[in-house]
């Protein structure tokens, strides 16, 4: 939706909500609905509204239910003209974005990212009344969402969401949306993504989805973010480059200092210093240790003496250091001995 259309959209919703509320004849009933949905101010609880109106919490609940039933019947019979335009706006947005969406996402798209809490309340209220829309209520497993009714009621939509979660669990690791879609039977990847985004059990990063507890799709601390940056880069990086990458990333909290990044790199066993401030992931085959340790490992794996050029070549695969540093270690450390011209082997352990 264009920027020029955004003010018209928010105005349309505000006008429609006012018109719908004005169809309720009793002032007390209007208060209940506007306060319960937070249509003009913050949402209020049954207790808060009961105290304001001098009635019990249960009576507020009964009245709210009765009012909504009347409004839904009127909407289904086409008696609420104000519904038509805003209902179409929501349906058009959903049709373009996978047929289902979190209320917060729908509101953000319709307002161009300038939405306020009451804008989300407007979307949720219209969806609650509309016979052409299905509301997925919020709980511990699902975000408050809205879908196009012809594609399913609340129970079936939750079933589709649960199958997406199950597919990711069975896969066992983060999965790109295209690959995830291929495992399911939805018409388009946008539909699969819309379902995934409605689950509180899932998270995503760069179109890759996984369980909310997996740090590669939902990094919650600096160390996890470093891991994601290195894994995405797929090659060693200097700690200052990692800091810059985090600051320009899509992470929610990315205001980190270079020193903080360096401190976390040192502490975490997943990260290996391979020379001059450059770090790699240990899962790439790098191991911690001094240059001398790496030379010893190279010779041990070879099982035979090696020419110094070959030693240098193999050490440089796992350490970003100067060739002279490797040669100095070869010549000065007692762990190595020269057995032929420019050829070295591990020294024999000293008998005790």
Buried (B, 14 or more C-beta within 10 A) or exposed (E): BEEEEBEEBBEBBBEBBEBBBEBBEEEBBBBBBBBBBBBBEEBBEBEBBBBBBEBEBEBBBEBBEEBBEEBBEBBEEEEBEBBEEBBEBBBEBBEEBBBBBBBBBBBBBBBBEEBEEBBBBBBBBBBBBBBBBBBBEBEEEBBBBBBBBEBBEBEEBBEBBBBBBEBBEEBEEBBBBEEBBEBBEBEEBBBBBBBBBBBBBBBBBEEBBBBBEBBBBBBBEBBBBBBBBBBEEEEBBBBEBBBBBBBEBEBEEBEBEBEEBBEBBEEBEBBBBBBEBBBBBEEBEBEEBEBBBBBBBBBEEBEEBBEBEBBBBBBBEBBBBEEEBBBEBBEEBEBBBBEEEEBBBBBEEEEE
